[in-house]
Amino acid sequence: MAFRRALVLAGACALAATMATPSFAQEKRKLNKDETTHYEALHALVDAVASGKQPAPADVKLTLHNYFLLSGGDVYIPFTLDLNPAFSQVPVGLYVRAVAKTPPAAASASKGKGKVSGAAPASGATSYAFEDIAFYPEKTDQVNRALELAPGEYDIYVAMSERPAKDKKSPAPKTTVLVQSMNVPNLTSGFATSSIILAKSLEQSNVQLTGQQQLEQPYTISGFKIAPVFNPTYPKSGELLWVFYIYNEGAASNGKPDLLVEYNFFHAGEDKPFVNMPASAYNATTLPAEFNLASGHTVFVGQGVPLQTFNPGDYKVEMKITDKTNNQSITKSVNFTVTP
């Protein structure tokens, strides 16, 4: 079985520096009159749904896909919304609200965050853990955006609607509200990894994004532009590609970690792997000279596997990450399907 060479891209990328410096609350965009009216309508709608005064409308079905990555002391959460069907009229407004279920998370997340970009909170509004408004002038069946939250449990409200009509006799705009619980993991202590992201492609991007740009391009992360895969079904002619970040590993006196990542492939439902992939080492002999954990550098793992030798069926790849410095290991896995 042939394997694509692991991507040695860990060295010069500091996730903390890339992600934590821009604050979403720092950049406030002035909303025009129509946008303000749209925002206020979505805000009031979520208030009504959250208080139980009305059921969540569902003119369009929303499916949320999200990942968890460390960003300073918080967790960066890029997400994608699938819209089925797409809204028929534009512009479409997107309003996101995160409400902490536990007081510690709420207290941690309220340090200047959660303000809607360019919009004053509605009269009497509560300070939420995170709040965001965006507008989309073109028809689309998929939207990318991001959250940043402290570890903890949250209720996430995602509301979308067409622009409210100025003529009250016009048909009501299509509207939908998704309510979903989210348990944000603590990635700041203990040996850990980010979510495993299956990807269509991976490109280097050295552009430093502002806070607002980070919201708009949520999968441009720490020097890489990731195109995620949400339905992990691949033709035999395709390639399985995954990426993730490693956190809180031990450091040697030279500031570098000593990590080993091992891969095993399983047929669905079987306990014994049918193939072992060559392990990847991240240490003083493989990392760039300038890499130093004390400087905030983060090990980035990227690996691709051609699927020509896989028979059609369901599979699992298991990843064992070992920190030799502290004698710790964690195991992650992802499922995927190969078609003819």
C-alpha positions as CSV (number, residue, x, y, z in Angstrom):
1,M,0.0,0.0,0.0
2,A,1.4,3.4,-1.0
3,F,1.3,6.4,1.4
4,R,1.8,10.0,0.6
5,R,4.7,11.5,2.5
6,A,3.6,13.2,5.7
7,L,3.6,17.0,5.4
8,V,6.5,18.5,7.4
9,L,4.8,21.8,8.1
10,A,5.0,22.0,11.8
11,G,7.9,24.4,12.4
12,A,7.2,28.0,11.8
13,C,3.5,28.1,12.6
14,A,2.4,29.5,16.0
15,L,-1.4,28.9,16.3
16,A,-1.6,31.0,19.5
17,A,-0.1,34.0,17.7
18,T,-2.2,33.6,14.6
19,M,-5.5,33.0,16.3
20,A,-5.5,34.9,19.6
21,T,-4.2,38.3,18.6
22,P,-7.3,39.3,16.6
23,S,-10.4,39.7,18.8
24,F,-13.7,39.4,17.1
25,A,-15.0,42.2,19.4
26,Q,-12.3,44.7,18.4
27,E,-13.7,45.4,14.9
28,K,-17.1,47.0,14.8
29,R,-18.7,47.5,11.4
30,K,-21.3,50.1,11.1
31,L,-24.6,48.6,10.1
32,N,-26.8,50.5,7.7
33,K,-30.5,51.1,8.3
34,D,-31.7,47.9,6.5
35,E,-29.0,45.8,8.2
36,T,-30.0,47.2,11.6
37,T,-33.6,46.3,11.0
38,H,-32.6,42.8,9.9
39,Y,-30.4,42.3,12.9
40,E,-33.1,43.5,15.3
41,A,-35.6,41.1,13.8
42,L,-33.3,38.1,14.1
43,H,-32.3,39.1,17.7
44,A,-35.9,39.4,18.7
45,L,-36.7,36.0,17.0
46,V,-34.0,34.3,19.0
47,D,-35.2,35.9,22.2
48,A,-38.7,34.5,21.5
49,V,-37.4,31.0,20.7
50,A,-35.0,31.0,23.7
51,S,-37.8,32.1,26.1
52,G,-40.3,29.5,24.8
53,K,-42.6,32.2,23.4
54,Q,-42.6,30.6,20.0
55,P,-41.3,27.4,18.4
56,A,-38.2,27.6,16.2
57,P,-39.2,28.3,12.6
58,A,-37.7,25.9,10.0
59,D,-38.3,27.2,6.5
60,V,-34.8,26.1,5.7
61,K,-33.1,23.1,7.3
62,L,-29.7,24.0,8.8
63,T,-27.0,21.3,9.5
64,L,-24.0,22.5,11.6
65,H,-20.5,21.0,11.3
66,N,-17.8,22.3,13.7
67,Y,-14.3,21.7,14.9
68,F,-12.4,22.7,18.1
69,L,-8.9,24.2,18.1
70,L,-7.0,26.0,20.8
71,S,-6.7,29.8,20.7
72,G,-4.9,31.2,23.7
73,G,-7.0,30.3,26.7
74,D,-10.1,29.9,24.7
75,V,-11.3,27.5,22.0
76,Y,-11.6,28.6,18.3
77,I,-14.6,26.9,16.6
78,P,-14.8,27.2,12.8
79,F,-18.1,25.9,11.6
80,T,-20.1,25.3,8.4
81,L,-23.8,25.5,7.9
82,D,-25.4,23.4,5.2
83,L,-28.7,25.0,4.0
84,N,-31.4,22.8,2.5
85,P,-32.9,24.4,0.5
86,A,-31.1,27.6,-0.1
87,F,-33.0,30.8,0.6
88,S,-34.7,32.1,-2.5
89,Q,-34.3,35.8,-1.8
90,V,-31.2,37.8,-0.8
91,P,-29.7,39.3,1.2
92,V,-29.8,36.7,3.9
93,G,-29.0,37.6,7.5
94,L,-27.1,35.2,9.8
95,Y,-27.3,35.8,13.6
96,V,-25.3,33.5,16.0
97,R,-25.7,33.6,19.8
98,A,-23.9,31.4,22.4
99,V,-25.4,31.2,25.9
100,A,-23.3,29.6,28.6
101,K,-25.0,26.9,30.7
102,T,-22.5,27.2,33.5
103,P,-21.5,30.4,35.3
104,P,-17.7,29.8,35.1
105,A,-17.8,29.6,31.3
106,A,-20.0,32.7,31.1
107,A,-17.7,34.7,33.4
108,S,-14.6,33.6,31.4
109,A,-16.1,34.4,28.0
110,S,-17.5,37.8,28.9
111,K,-14.2,39.7,28.8
112,G,-15.1,42.1,26.0
113,K,-16.4,39.4,23.7
114,G,-19.8,38.7,22.5
115,K,-20.7,42.1,21.1
116,V,-22.3,42.1,17.7
117,S,-20.0,43.7,15.2
118,G,-21.2,47.1,14.4
119,A,-24.5,46.8,16.2
120,A,-25.5,48.0,19.7
121,P,-27.2,45.3,21.7
122,A,-30.9,45.5,21.9
123,S,-32.4,47.4,24.8
124,G,-32.1,45.3,28.0
125,A,-30.1,42.6,26.2
126,T,-28.1,40.1,28.2
127,S,-24.3,39.8,27.8
128,Y,-23.9,36.6,25.9
129,A,-20.8,34.4,25.7
130,F,-20.6,35.1,21.9
131,E,-22.8,37.0,19.5
132,D,-22.3,37.7,15.8
133,I,-24.2,39.1,12.8
134,A,-23.4,38.7,9.1
135,F,-25.2,39.3,5.8
136,Y,-24.9,37.3,2.5
137,P,-25.8,39.2,-0.7
138,E,-25.7,36.1,-2.9
139,K,-27.6,32.8,-2.9
140,T,-25.7,30.0,-1.3
141,D,-26.4,26.6,0.1
142,Q,-23.4,26.7,2.5
143,V,-22.0,29.3,4.9
144,N,-18.7,29.3,6.8
145,R,-18.3,31.2,10.1
146,A,-16.6,30.9,13.5
147,L,-17.1,31.2,17.2
148,E,-14.6,31.7,20.0
149,L,-15.6,30.4,23.5
150,A,-14.1,29.4,26.8
151,P,-14.4,25.7,27.7
152,G,-17.8,24.8,29.0
153,E,-21.4,23.9,27.9
154,Y,-23.4,26.2,25.8
155,D,-26.7,26.5,23.9
156,I,-26.0,27.7,20.4
157,Y,-28.7,29.6,18.5
158,V,-28.3,30.1,14.8
159,A,-30.9,32.2,13.1
160,M,-31.1,33.0,9.4
161,S,-33.7,34.9,7.4
162,E,-34.4,36.8,4.2
163,R,-34.5,40.6,4.6
164,P,-37.8,41.7,6.2
165,A,-40.0,43.2,3.5
166,K,-40.8,46.9,3.8
167,D,-44.3,46.3,2.5
168,K,-46.3,44.7,5.4
169,K,-48.6,43.1,2.8
170,S,-45.6,41.1,1.3
171,P,-45.2,37.4,2.1
172,A,-43.3,36.8,5.3
173,P,-39.5,36.2,4.7
174,K,-38.3,32.7,5.0
175,T,-36.8,32.2,8.4
176,T,-35.1,29.4,10.4
177,V,-33.6,28.9,13.8
178,L,-31.3,26.1,14.8
179,V,-30.9,25.4,18.5
180,Q,-28.0,23.1,19.4
181,S,-26.1,22.2,22.6
182,M,-22.3,22.4,22.4
183,N,-19.8,21.0,24.9
184,V,-16.5,23.0,24.3
185,P,-13.5,20.9,25.5
186,N,-10.7,22.3,27.6
187,L,-7.7,22.2,25.4
188,T,-5.5,24.3,27.6
189,S,-4.2,21.6,30.0
190,G,-3.3,18.0,29.6
191,F,-1.9,16.3,26.5
192,A,-4.5,17.0,23.8
193,T,-5.2,17.5,20.1
194,S,-7.5,19.6,18.1
195,S,-10.4,18.0,16.3
196,I,-9.3,15.8,13.4
197,I,-10.2,17.6,10.2
198,L,-10.7,15.6,7.1
199,A,-9.9,17.8,4.1
200,K,-10.3,18.0,0.4
201,S,-7.2,20.1,0.1
202,L,-4.6,22.0,2.1
203,E,-2.8,25.1,1.0
204,Q,-0.2,27.3,2.7
205,S,-1.5,30.8,3.3
206,N,0.8,33.4,4.9
207,V,-1.7,36.2,5.1
208,Q,-2.3,37.6,8.6
209,L,-6.1,37.9,9.0
210,T,-7.9,40.5,11.1
211,G,-10.6,39.5,13.5
212,Q,-13.4,40.2,11.0
213,Q,-11.5,38.4,8.2
214,Q,-11.0,35.4,10.5
215,L,-14.8,35.1,11.0
216,E,-15.3,35.3,7.2
217,Q,-12.5,32.8,6.4
218,P,-12.6,30.5,9.4
219,Y,-10.7,27.6,7.8
220,T,-7.6,29.7,7.2
221,I,-5.8,28.7,10.3
222,S,-2.2,29.1,11.5
223,G,-0.8,29.6,8.0
224,F,-2.9,27.0,6.2
225,K,-6.1,27.2,4.2
226,I,-8.1,24.0,4.8
227,A,-11.0,22.8,2.7
228,P,-12.9,20.5,5.1
229,V,-14.8,17.3,4.2
230,F,-18.1,16.7,6.0
231,N,-19.2,13.6,4.2
232,P,-16.2,11.3,4.4
233,T,-17.0,9.2,1.3
234,Y,-14.3,8.9,-1.3
235,P,-13.9,7.2,-4.7
236,K,-11.0,4.7,-5.1
237,S,-9.3,7.3,-7.2
238,G,-9.4,9.8,-4.4
239,E,-7.2,10.6,-1.4
240,L,-7.9,10.5,2.3
241,L,-6.3,13.7,3.8
242,W,-6.4,14.7,7.4
243,V,-4.9,17.5,9.6
244,F,-4.8,18.2,13.3
245,Y,-2.8,20.1,15.9
246,I,-1.1,18.8,19.0
247,Y,-1.2,20.7,22.3
248,N,0.5,20.7,25.8
249,E,3.2,18.2,25.0
250,G,6.4,18.2,27.0
251,A,9.5,20.1,25.8
252,A,13.2,19.0,25.9
253,S,15.9,21.5,26.9
254,N,16.1,22.6,23.3
255,G,12.5,23.7,23.3
256,K,11.3,20.9,21.0
257,P,8.9,18.1,21.6
258,D,9.5,14.4,21.0
259,L,6.3,13.1,19.4
260,L,5.4,10.0,17.5
261,V,2.2,9.6,15.5
262,E,1.2,6.0,14.5
263,Y,-1.6,5.1,12.2
264,N,-3.7,1.9,11.9
265,F,-6.4,1.1,9.4
266,F,-9.4,-1.1,10.3
267,H,-12.3,-2.6,8.3
268,A,-15.5,-1.4,9.9
269,G,-16.5,-3.5,12.9
270,E,-13.2,-5.3,13.1
271,D,-10.7,-5.0,16.0
272,K,-7.6,-6.0,14.3
273,P,-6.0,-3.5,11.8
274,F,-5.4,-4.8,8.3
275,V,-2.5,-2.4,7.6
276,N,-0.1,-0.3,9.6
277,M,1.1,3.0,8.2
278,P,4.7,4.2,8.8
279,A,4.8,6.4,11.9
280,S,5.7,10.1,11.8
281,A,8.1,11.7,14.2
282,Y,8.1,15.3,15.3
283,N,11.3,16.0,17.2
284,A,14.6,17.8,17.1
285,T,15.7,15.8,14.0
286,T,12.5,16.5,11.9
287,L,11.3,20.0,13.1
288,P,12.8,23.2,11.8
289,A,15.6,24.7,13.8
290,E,13.5,27.8,14.8
291,F,10.7,25.7,16.2
292,N,10.3,26.2,20.0
293,L,7.3,25.4,22.2
294,A,8.1,28.2,24.5
295,S,7.6,30.7,21.6
296,G,4.0,29.4,21.1
297,H,4.8,27.2,18.2
298,T,2.3,24.3,17.6
299,V,2.9,21.0,15.9
300,F,0.7,20.6,12.9
301,V,0.1,17.2,11.5
302,G,-1.0,16.7,7.9
303,Q,-1.1,13.3,6.2
304,G,-2.5,12.0,2.9
305,V,-3.3,8.5,1.8
306,P,-4.2,7.5,-1.8
307,L,-7.1,5.1,-1.8
308,Q,-6.5,3.1,-5.0
309,T,-5.6,-0.1,-3.0
310,F,-8.7,0.1,-0.8
311,N,-11.7,-2.1,-1.8
312,P,-15.1,-0.4,-1.6
313,G,-16.4,-0.4,1.9
314,D,-16.4,1.3,5.3
315,Y,-13.1,1.9,7.2
316,K,-11.6,3.5,10.3
317,V,-8.2,5.1,10.7
318,E,-6.9,5.2,14.2
319,M,-4.2,7.7,15.2
320,K,-2.1,7.1,18.3
321,I,-0.1,10.2,19.4
322,T,2.7,9.6,21.9
323,D,4.5,12.3,23.9
324,K,7.8,10.6,24.6
325,T,9.0,13.4,26.8
326,N,6.2,12.9,29.4
327,N,5.4,9.3,28.5
328,Q,1.8,10.0,27.6
329,S,-0.4,9.0,24.7
330,I,-3.8,9.6,23.3
331,T,-5.8,7.9,20.5
332,K,-8.1,9.4,18.0
333,S,-10.0,7.9,15.1
334,V,-12.1,8.9,12.1
335,N,-14.4,6.8,9.9
336,F,-14.6,7.0,6.1
337,T,-16.1,5.1,3.2
338,V,-14.5,4.1,-0.1
339,T,-16.8,3.8,-3.2
340,P,-15.9,2.3,-6.6
